[in-house]
C-alpha cells in the first residue's frame, strides 16, 4: 500500500504550495516507507510515498507519459495488468515494469471507461496538463482508502488518509468507492454498478465453480516481487485463503509465513495453530496483553481515523500484529475480509425472513465495507508499511459469489452460516476449523479483550460526562461509555468540523 497526495487547480506553483504538499505527504509516509516522489507544475502538485511490491527497483512514482505529458500517482495493485497491456492498441514508451503504469495508457485510449476493465484495488490521480484536467478514481469496494477536500482558496486536495487534509481543507469527505471525479466535470460518477446489486440472482454454481473462482482470486493477488504471508485467525475465511496460498507457495518451492495474534489462551491462537500445522506454514504467533492493547488505543484511532466501537476493538490487535509482520521482513499479506458480507456469515443472518432480504442485506453490507472492515484492515496494516490484499473482494470472484441464488446461502434454524462455502472447500483445512462457529475477530483474540475495554471506559468516563454527551458531541453522539472514550480520543486527534462526519453512526 502506497500513499498519494494531490493538490489540484492550484492556479500557480509557489514554494509555499510545494512545501504544503511535502508536509501533507509526510503525514502518510508510514504507508510508503521505501521512497518519496513529487511532481509539480502550475496546475497541480502530486506526491507519492512508495511501498515497493512490484518492480521494486524501477517502479517509482509519479509516472509521466513522455508523449501526452500526463502524470500518474497511484496506490494499490492492478492484478490483471498484463492482460490490460495486451488490450492497448497504440505504441507506448513504457518506463517501468510496474502494474500501475498501464493506467496512464488505458486512460489515453479509452478515457474513464477503462475502469470497467480493471481488476485490482486502487486509488489514483491522473493529471493532464495539456487539457487542464484530471481524473481521480477509487476501486470498486474502496479497499484502498481515499479522501477529498476543498480549501478556502478553491483548491482540490486529495489524500490516501484524512490526516493529510485536516490542516488545509475547509471541507473533507471520503471519496466514494467505485467512483471517479474529473476536473472538467466537477462531479462524482459511479463507474462500478455490478448486475448482482440490482437484481436477485438465480445462478446455482457447483462447489467446483465456486472453489476455482476463489483459487483464481488468490492466484491473481499473489502477484508481486517481495516476500508475502497470510493472516491466520483460526476462523474459516482466513484459513481458506491460507490454504489456497499454501498450494501456490508449495508449487513455487516457497515457504508460506502465517501470522496470528491473541491474548494468552485465546481461541483464535488455538485454532490458528492447528491450521498452520495442517497447512505446513511457518507460523508466527503474537500474544499481546490487555495493557499493551490499551496503551495502543490512541495510536490505533489516529491511524484508522474512526471512532466506531467494533472497528476499534478489532483494529487494535491487528495494528499490533502488523508491526510484527513488518519486522519479520514481510511486506504483503493476504486476509479473509469480505466473506461474511458475501455469504451472510454473521449470526443475525439466521433471522433473514427470505432470500430477497438476505441478498439485499449482503449487498448493503458489501457497499459499507470501506467504512468498516476494509478501513480497519488496510489502515491497521499500512500503519507499519504492510500491504493487505483481500481475495474475497476480487471483482471476478464477487461476480461469481454474489451471482449465486441467495436461497442457497440462507441459514435457517441450526443450519451453519456460509455452508455453501464450507462445502466447496471440504478437506482444505481441518474440519474443526472448516465448521467453526463464527466469532468476531475482537472476540476470537480473547473474550476478555472487550470486557477489559468496557471496564477501562467505565473507570475513565464519568456518568456526568455521559449526561452531557449530546452537547459535547452533537455529531456522532456516543451512547455508551466505551463509545464516548473513542469519540473523545478521535475529537482530540481530529477536531476538524468535517472529520466526525466521515464516520457512520
Secondary structure as UniProt FT lines:
FT   STRAND          3..8
FT   HELIX           15..26
FT   TURN            27..28
FT   HELIX           29..31
FT   TURN            33..34
FT   STRAND          35..40
FT   STRAND          44..50
FT   TURN            56..58
FT   STRAND          63..64
FT   TURN            66..68
FT   STRAND          71..78
FT   TURN            79..80
FT   HELIX           81..87
FT   HELIX           102..110
FT   HELIX           111..117
FT   STRAND          120..128
FT   HELIX           129..131
FT   STRAND          133..138
FT   TURN            140..141
FT   STRAND          147..150
FT   TURN            152..153
FT   STRAND          156..159
FT   HELIX           162..164
FT   TURN            165..168
FT   STRAND          171..174
FT   TURN            177..178
FT   STRAND          179..182
FT   TURN            183..186
FT   STRAND          187..190
FT   HELIX           195..197
FT   HELIX           207..221
FT   STRAND          228..231
FT   HELIX           236..251
FT   TURN            252..253
FT   STRAND          257..262
FT   TURN            264..265
FT   HELIX           267..279
FT   STRAND          282..287
FT   HELIX           290..304
FT   HELIX           309..327
FT   TURN            328..329
FT   STRAND          332..335
FT   TURN            337..338
FT   HELIX           339..343
FT   HELIX           347..351
FT   HELIX           355..366
FT   TURN            367..368
FT   HELIX           369..371
FT   HELIX           373..382
FT   TURN            383..385
FT   STRAND          387..390
FT   HELIX           391..393
FT   HELIX           395..401
FT   TURN            402..403
FT   HELIX           406..408
FT   TURN            413..414
FT   TURN            417..418
FT   HELIX           419..424
FT   TURN            425..428
FT   HELIX           431..434
FT   HELIX           441..444
FT   HELIX           448..460
FT   HELIX           463..467
FT   HELIX           469..472
FT   HELIX           481..493
FT   TURN            497..499
FT   HELIX           500..502
//
